[in-house]
Amino acid sequence: MTVQEEAGPGGGEALEVWIDQDLCTGDGICVQYAPEVFELDIDGLAYVKSADDELLQQPGATTPVPLPLLRDVADSAKECPGDCIHVRRVSDRVEVYGPGAS
């Protein structure tokens, strides 16, 4: 996967996603929608994965949102019972999907 751009609320700009594990319920909806981007760890919480499929466990770790998965990642943020998935523009870090989106 490579950093790609999207054509939705980000206005054609690259997006990244991160998970607030303090709010994660471990429901796994995100993994069902986009297993290429999200994974549940042994602790029962969801994390984002790098483009190389590496689990990113650092608090606030982000990963690029590939264009083909944008809808799945956005739906994950919308359906997440913990409201812990944040999708933002890379350029100005404004949240476009998730609990902080306007």
Sequence and secondary structure as in RCSB ss.txt:
>XXXX:A:sequence
MTVQEEAGPGGGEALEVWIDQDLCTGDGICVQYAPEVFELDIDGLAYVKSADDELLQQPGATTPVPLPLLRDVAD
SAKECPGDCIHVRRVSDRVEVYGPGAS
>XXXX:A:secstr
    B SSTTTT BEEEEE TTT     HHHHH TTTEEE TTS EEEE TTS EE STT  EE  GGGHHHHHH
HHHH TT  EEEEETTT  EEESTT  
